[in-house]
Amino acid sequence: MTENTDQYLIQCTLKGDANAFANLVNRHQAYVFTLVVRMIKTKEDAEEIAQDVFIKAYRSLKDFKGESKFTTWLYRIAYRTTLDHIRKNKKRQKTNELLEEITESKLTLTEGPLERLENLEQKEYIKRCIGQLSESEAGIVTLFYFEELSIKEIGKITHLTEDNVKVKLHRSRKKLYDLLQPLPIVNEKR
């Protein structure tokens, strides 16, 4: 087992190596934050929830059996922690503040400044539209499109059946498509 794998870092953490867990956090914090911020929609709350996710993960790391990928297990904690936070506060925050660039696909170096600006504007617009979806819809869309998880993995994270995930993803895509109609690229592909 190489020293760079999640499993190796988990084993080192369980043996008391705090630096190993810090490496796991560094490796996965952007993904966790992206999922949480898309569901909660405010950066400050998302940062707090992401910290809670890693605290919960650390405390229950001994229970991770390796039956699924570590990221699936971690995303499940993030998804559930975010939903718990939403339920506790009962107020949905409807701010459409711009989300900062986190882990989205990187622009190629061959792009010109105008193309780079257009891509950034489109990404920001898409993020704002995702922000208009419900928390669970935004979470499923994020897991599927940005984290590139399978329907099966999303089902494990959300505790939904694969068929239910497919239905929710289909409905979320339809809503997102309707929200994206003003975006020139969507209209051009018709």
Buried (B, 14 or more C-beta within 10 A) or exposed (E): EEEEEBEBBBBBBEEEEEEBBEBBBEBBBEBBBBBBBBBBBBBEBBBBBBBBBBEBBBEEBEEBEEEBBBBBBBBBBBBBBBBEBBEEEEEEEEEEEEBEEBEBEEEEEEEEEEEEEBBEEBBBBBBBBBBBBBBBBBBBBBBBBBBEBEBEBBBBBBEBEBEBBBEBBEEBBEBBEEBBEEBEEBEEEE
